[in-house]
Amino acid sequence: MIPVVRIGIDDELAARLAARTAQLTAAGAGTAAARAAWRSARVEKAGIRDHLVRMAPGVQRCMYCGDSLGTDIDHFEPIREFPGGTFTWPNHLLACSFCNSNAKRDLFPRDAAGSPLLIDPTRDDPAEHLRLVLRTGVYRPLTRKGTESIRVFGLNRADLTRGREVAFATRAAVLCKADDFLVAGRAEEAGRYLRALAEEPHASVLHEMLRASLLPGAVEVLGPDVMAALGNRTLIEVLRPGAAQPPGPAQPPGPAQPPEPAQPPERTGPAAPAPRAP
């Protein structure tokens, strides 16, 4: 799971959602009425989905597991819990059918004060609640919210942990190859490799690699070749335009653009370049 920046919606959709919410409020609608209204809201759902797809990581990936195709509009706070939030834009997230219908369903744990104990990636920084172990693909909880999110969304189910484990190996290989291309002055080819990373499932793996590269012991976690690649400032600029900073809600990974051809890039950063075995 990675941070997702919520975009604004257009005026027409905002007006439609506000009108639907006003109708539910005026009628004092409960769960059944709110669900019936949602089922009939074809135009509103199409507009919500369009905006969520534009926000989603990778190619329309689920905002919870980051692996499967985001097929469902999830009400973060379920309709059963909050009928009045059925048409509230900040309450909508894009989810796969497993995370939405098989895992989360109407589950919505709260603490004693009534605050949600699930991570909302548009409001929370998942890195404050979850730590991804790159070599195993397993999430470890850092907080109670992390524990409940792992449980409710099934974030450590076998297919996801294996997928993240494999993704770590493939991202390491792609980063090293892109670094080789940049050093050889083949910027267009490097850009093509790095753009592909932005569209792969399990965006959390690259996110964690960038975060880990700035921490003590990074060489042991990532290996010397990956650290050499992430010391290439041109590569980092392509991955995260602006600066090589650790991931955070204000700087989500976006589609990478190929760098302009330039002199062989200067390498700086957490580790000096290491020679690679042939």
VENCOR-V795168 format. One record per residue. RES is the residue in one small letter. PSI is psi in whole degrees, 0 to 359 (999 if undefined). NEAR is the number of other C-alpha atoms within 10 Angstrom. D_CENTER is the distance of its C-alpha to the mean C-alpha in whole Angstrom. Layout:
res->RES psi->PSI near->NEAR d_center->D_CENTER
res->RES psi->PSI near->NEAR d_center->D_CENTER
This chain:
res->m psi->135 near->25 d_center->5
res->i psi->163 near->29 d_center->3
res->p psi->143 near->26 d_center->5
res->v psi->128 near->25 d_center->6
res->v psi->122 near->16 d_center->9
res->r psi->127 near->18 d_center->12
res->i psi->163 near->13 d_center->14
res->g psi->156 near->10 d_center->18
res->i psi->158 near->15 d_center->20
res->d psi->161 near->10 d_center->23
res->d psi->321 near->9 d_center->26
res->e psi->314 near->11 d_center->28
res->l psi->319 near->17 d_center->25
res->a psi->319 near->18 d_center->25
res->a psi->320 near->12 d_center->28
res->r psi->316 near->16 d_center->28
res->l psi->321 near->21 d_center->26
res->a psi->320 near->15 d_center->28
res->a psi->319 near->13 d_center->31
res->r psi->318 near->20 d_center->29
res->t psi->319 near->21 d_center->29
res->a psi->321 near->14 d_center->32
res->q psi->316 near->15 d_center->34
res->l psi->319 near->20 d_center->32
res->t psi->315 near->15 d_center->33
res->a psi->326 near->8 d_center->37
res->a psi->355 near->10 d_center->37
res->g psi->40 near->12 d_center->36
res->a psi->138 near->16 d_center->34
res->g psi->195 near->16 d_center->32
res->t psi->312 near->16 d_center->30
res->a psi->315 near->12 d_center->32
res->a psi->320 near->14 d_center->33
res->a psi->320 near->24 d_center->29
res->r psi->323 near->16 d_center->28
res->a psi->319 near->10 d_center->31
res->a psi->320 near->18 d_center->30
res->w psi->318 near->16 d_center->26
res->r psi->329 near->10 d_center->28
res->s psi->356 near->10 d_center->30
res->a psi->63 near->15 d_center->27
res->r psi->312 near->10 d_center->27
res->v psi->315 near->10 d_center->27
res->e psi->317 near->18 d_center->24
res->k psi->322 near->16 d_center->22
res->a psi->319 near->13 d_center->22
res->g psi->318 near->17 d_center->21
res->i psi->313 near->20 d_center->18
res->r psi->319 near->18 d_center->17
res->d psi->316 near->12 d_center->17
res->h psi->321 near->18 d_center->15
res->l psi->322 near->25 d_center->12
res->v psi->322 near->20 d_center->12
res->r psi->333 near->13 d_center->12
res->m psi->336 near->20 d_center->9
res->a psi->148 near->22 d_center->7
res->p psi->154 near->31 d_center->5
res->g psi->217 near->24 d_center->8
res->v psi->86 near->18 d_center->11
res->q psi->43 near->22 d_center->10
res->r psi->155 near->25 d_center->8
res->c psi->135 near->29 d_center->8
res->m psi->352 near->29 d_center->6
res->y psi->298 near->24 d_center->7
res->c psi->335 near->25 d_center->8
res->g psi->6 near->27 d_center->6
res->d psi->300 near->24 d_center->10
res->s psi->164 near->20 d_center->12
res->l psi->134 near->20 d_center->13
res->g psi->103 near->28 d_center->12
res->t psi->339 near->17 d_center->15
res->d psi->147 near->19 d_center->16
res->i psi->114 near->21 d_center->16
res->d psi->137 near->23 d_center->15
res->h psi->109 near->24 d_center->17
res->f psi->307 near->25 d_center->15
res->e psi->110 near->21 d_center->19
res->p psi->154 near->19 d_center->21
res->i psi->324 near->21 d_center->24
res->r psi->324 near->18 d_center->26
res->e psi->327 near->16 d_center->25
res->f psi->74 near->15 d_center->25
res->p psi->326 near->22 d_center->27
res->g psi->346 near->20 d_center->27
res->g psi->12 near->21 d_center->23
res->t psi->322 near->26 d_center->23
res->f psi->23 near->27 d_center->23
res->t psi->117 near->15 d_center->21
res->w psi->315 near->20 d_center->19
res->p psi->351 near->16 d_center->16
res->n psi->3 near->18 d_center->17
res->h psi->134 near->23 d_center->15
res->l psi->157 near->28 d_center->12
res->l psi->126 near->28 d_center->11
res->a psi->156 near->27 d_center->11
res->c psi->165 near->23 d_center->13
res->s psi->329 near->19 d_center->17
res->f psi->309 near->19 d_center->17
res->c psi->323 near->23 d_center->14
res->n psi->309 near->25 d_center->16
res->s psi->332 near->13 d_center->19
res->n psi->324 near->13 d_center->20
res->a psi->295 near->15 d_center->18
res->k psi->309 near->20 d_center->18
res->r psi->239 near->16 d_center->20
res->d psi->13 near->16 d_center->22
res->l psi->133 near->16 d_center->21
res->f psi->76 near->18 d_center->20
res->p psi->147 near->16 d_center->22
res->r psi->159 near->13 d_center->23
res->d psi->183 near->10 d_center->25
res->a psi->335 near->7 d_center->28
res->a psi->358 near->6 d_center->28
res->g psi->4 near->8 d_center->26
res->s psi->144 near->10 d_center->22
res->p psi->144 near->16 d_center->19
res->l psi->24 near->18 d_center->18
res->l psi->148 near->25 d_center->15
res->i psi->126 near->23 d_center->12
res->d psi->108 near->23 d_center->11
res->p psi->348 near->19 d_center->7
res->t psi->349 near->20 d_center->9
res->r psi->329 near->13 d_center->12
res->d psi->154 near->16 d_center->11
res->d psi->109 near->19 d_center->10
res->p psi->332 near->23 d_center->9
res->a psi->342 near->22 d_center->11
res->e psi->347 near->14 d_center->14
res->h psi->340 near->21 d_center->14
res->l psi->143 near->23 d_center->13
res->r psi->123 near->15 d_center->14
res->l psi->123 near->20 d_center->13
res->v psi->108 near->17 d_center->16
res->l psi->321 near->23 d_center->16
res->r psi->347 near->16 d_center->19
res->t psi->344 near->14 d_center->19
res->g psi->12 near->23 d_center->15
res->v psi->138 near->21 d_center->16
res->y psi->135 near->21 d_center->14
res->r psi->135 near->16 d_center->17
res->p psi->142 near->18 d_center->17
res->l psi->342 near->14 d_center->18
res->t psi->173 near->13 d_center->19
res->r psi->324 near->14 d_center->20
res->k psi->322 near->21 d_center->17
res->g psi->317 near->21 d_center->15
res->t psi->313 near->18 d_center->18
res->e psi->324 near->20 d_center->18
res->s psi->318 near->24 d_center->14
res->i psi->317 near->23 d_center->15
res->r psi->309 near->15 d_center->18
res->v psi->318 near->19 d_center->17
res->f psi->354 near->20 d_center->14
res->g psi->41 near->18 d_center->16
res->l psi->343 near->22 d_center->13
res->n psi->24 near->16 d_center->16
res->r psi->155 near->12 d_center->18
res->a psi->319 near->11 d_center->19
res->d psi->327 near->12 d_center->18
res->l psi->317 near->20 d_center->14
res->t psi->320 near->20 d_center->16
res->r psi->318 near->15 d_center->18
res->g psi->319 near->16 d_center->15
res->r psi->324 near->27 d_center->13
res->e psi->315 near->19 d_center->17
res->v psi->321 near->17 d_center->17
res->a psi->325 near->23 d_center->14
res->f psi->315 near->23 d_center->15
res->a psi->317 near->14 d_center->19
res->t psi->323 near->13 d_center->18
res->r psi->322 near->19 d_center->16
res->a psi->316 near->18 d_center->19
res->a psi->318 near->14 d_center->21
res->v psi->318 near->19 d_center->20
res->l psi->317 near->25 d_center->19
res->c psi->319 near->20 d_center->23
res->k psi->318 near->18 d_center->24
res->a psi->322 near->22 d_center->23
res->d psi->317 near->28 d_center->24
res->d psi->316 near->15 d_center->27
res->f psi->316 near->18 d_center->27
res->l psi->316 near->25 d_center->27
res->v psi->328 near->20 d_center->30
res->a psi->2 near->13 d_center->32
res->g psi->18 near->17 d_center->31
res->r psi->66 near->18 d_center->29
res->a psi->323 near->23 d_center->27
res->e psi->318 near->17 d_center->26
res->e psi->322 near->16 d_center->26
res->a psi->317 near->26 d_center->23
res->g psi->323 near->22 d_center->21
res->r psi->319 near->14 d_center->21
res->y psi->317 near->20 d_center->20
res->l psi->327 near->25 d_center->17
res->r psi->324 near->18 d_center->16
res->a psi->325 near->13 d_center->16
res->l psi->325 near->23 d_center->13
res->a psi->343 near->19 d_center->11
res->e psi->0 near->17 d_center->11
res->e psi->151 near->17 d_center->11
res->p psi->170 near->22 d_center->9
res->h psi->52 near->28 d_center->8
res->a psi->338 near->22 d_center->6
res->s psi->335 near->25 d_center->6
res->v psi->310 near->25 d_center->10
res->l psi->321 near->24 d_center->10
res->h psi->314 near->20 d_center->9
res->e psi->325 near->19 d_center->11
res->m psi->317 near->23 d_center->14
res->l psi->320 near->22 d_center->14
res->r psi->314 near->17 d_center->14
res->a psi->331 near->19 d_center->17
res->s psi->341 near->23 d_center->19
res->l psi->4 near->18 d_center->20
res->l psi->156 near->12 d_center->21
res->p psi->143 near->10 d_center->24
res->g psi->14 near->12 d_center->25
res->a psi->325 near->19 d_center->22
res->v psi->321 near->18 d_center->25
res->e psi->327 near->9 d_center->25
res->v psi->314 near->17 d_center->21
res->l psi->336 near->21 d_center->21
res->g psi->154 near->14 d_center->24
res->p psi->326 near->18 d_center->26
res->d psi->316 near->22 d_center->25
res->v psi->320 near->25 d_center->22
res->m psi->323 near->28 d_center->23
res->a psi->317 near->24 d_center->25
res->a psi->317 near->29 d_center->23
res->l psi->352 near->29 d_center->20
res->g psi->355 near->22 d_center->24
res->n psi->108 near->23 d_center->24
res->r psi->329 near->17 d_center->23
res->t psi->318 near->27 d_center->23
res->l psi->315 near->26 d_center->21
res->i psi->321 near->21 d_center->18
res->e psi->325 near->17 d_center->19
res->v psi->318 near->21 d_center->18
res->l psi->321 near->26 d_center->15
res->r psi->86 near->21 d_center->14
res->p psi->137 near->17 d_center->17
res->g psi->303 near->10 d_center->19
res->a psi->160 near->13 d_center->19
res->a psi->85 near->21 d_center->18
res->q psi->156 near->15 d_center->16
res->p psi->154 near->16 d_center->14
res->p psi->149 near->22 d_center->11
res->g psi->166 near->18 d_center->11
res->p psi->334 near->17 d_center->10
res->a psi->352 near->10 d_center->12
res->q psi->69 near->16 d_center->11
res->p psi->149 near->15 d_center->8
res->p psi->136 near->23 d_center->8
res->g psi->177 near->15 d_center->11
res->p psi->129 near->18 d_center->13
res->a psi->144 near->22 d_center->15
res->q psi->145 near->17 d_center->19
res->p psi->140 near->20 d_center->22
res->p psi->158 near->17 d_center->24
res->e psi->143 near->12 d_center->28
res->p psi->139 near->12 d_center->30
res->a psi->182 near->12 d_center->31
res->q psi->156 near->10 d_center->33
res->p psi->128 near->15 d_center->32
res->p psi->147 near->16 d_center->29
res->e psi->136 near->11 d_center->30
res->r psi->128 near->18 d_center->28
res->t psi->180 near->15 d_center->27
res->g psi->201 near->17 d_center->25
res->p psi->335 near->17 d_center->25
res->a psi->148 near->20 d_center->27
res->a psi->153 near->16 d_center->30
res->p psi->140 near->18 d_center->29
res->a psi->137 near->13 d_center->31
res->p psi->141 near->9 d_center->33
res->r psi->144 near->9 d_center->32
res->a psi->141 near->5 d_center->34
res->p psi->999 near->3 d_center->35
